[in-house]
């Protein structure tokens, strides 16, 4: 079977077993999801319901490379509901779940409680009564609806914000206003009641680098997780988003200590939104050099994370640069930060991911 046939054949979920059963296949010929599966982990990508509608080569690539899909925005409260009186619109999410079932993909849920992408009227809430009247039904309804389809949830996203000057380093959000810091514990308890078999994660960003602000973020995350675990809250894992930045300073020991501390708490770990923001002067460099730099940045972080059996998987935030949020909201219009470029050609990062997964110590459930 030549490379193209194998890559095409891998597109379907069933082929995942074939790829995994072909140990002699060269790493570059086996999908990243299949390589991750061999190490007892998953590899996936965020995708949108628009990508499902569009179909074509990008969807085929998502099928070939991923064992897990994550709805990029469709599960967020503000995408499900606009007006207070309306019922949630689950159709965009359901289109992703239906395609995932057909392709043999597992779906990771993102996210039940987040201070962004909220319906306007939710952002204005602030009492314990609001929590009972609106947040409880929201968490219950969404988690229950997908209880048998979403295997891992970002229950609460971005709960830490040192610059909010809160003594507990927690972000001052409408949810914090409603219940204080205990909103996190309540959200996890509700999610566990509604989806008892799902693995429940706290998710946050700005945790991989050695600077002072990220050190405070790591401190805030660990303090929150310690409190949740001491209260017997059903938190199973932590998602480090992994929005990497070439301009930041990475220190292997610092990040390794953080990963080992999380694992030492008995938590699973996932890298949940991996991509690379280039340096501001990148535009003037040769494209291949830019892509090599991005691949090297990913290797720094994943070499540490994949060393730890607590790591359950890696999700990139999009699979191709043309789909990246970084193109919409960052000053580099042609940012090179994902495993595939604008023409859906593999970048050095794809080769790096394949090599790292192929060489990773096997994780036992
Ligand atoms: O909500 C509308 C929907 O009603 C409409 O049908 C659809 C049509 O395309 O657009 C939707 O709007 C935008 C959506 O992306 C789809 O493009 C939202 O206005 C826009 O805010 C949303 O942006 C997403 C953002 O989260 C907010 O949800 C980005 O794509 C997504 O990459 C970004 O992802 C976040 C993670 O959730 C958390 N970590 C940071 C990461 C990057 O900001």
Boltz pocket constraint, residues with backbone or C-beta under 6 A from the ligand:
constraints:
  - pocket:
      binder: B
      contacts: [[A, 50], [A, 72], [A, 73], [A, 76], [A, 78], [A, 79], [A, 116], [A, 117], [A, 157], [A, 205], [A, 241], [A, 273], [A, 325]]
      max_distance: 6.0
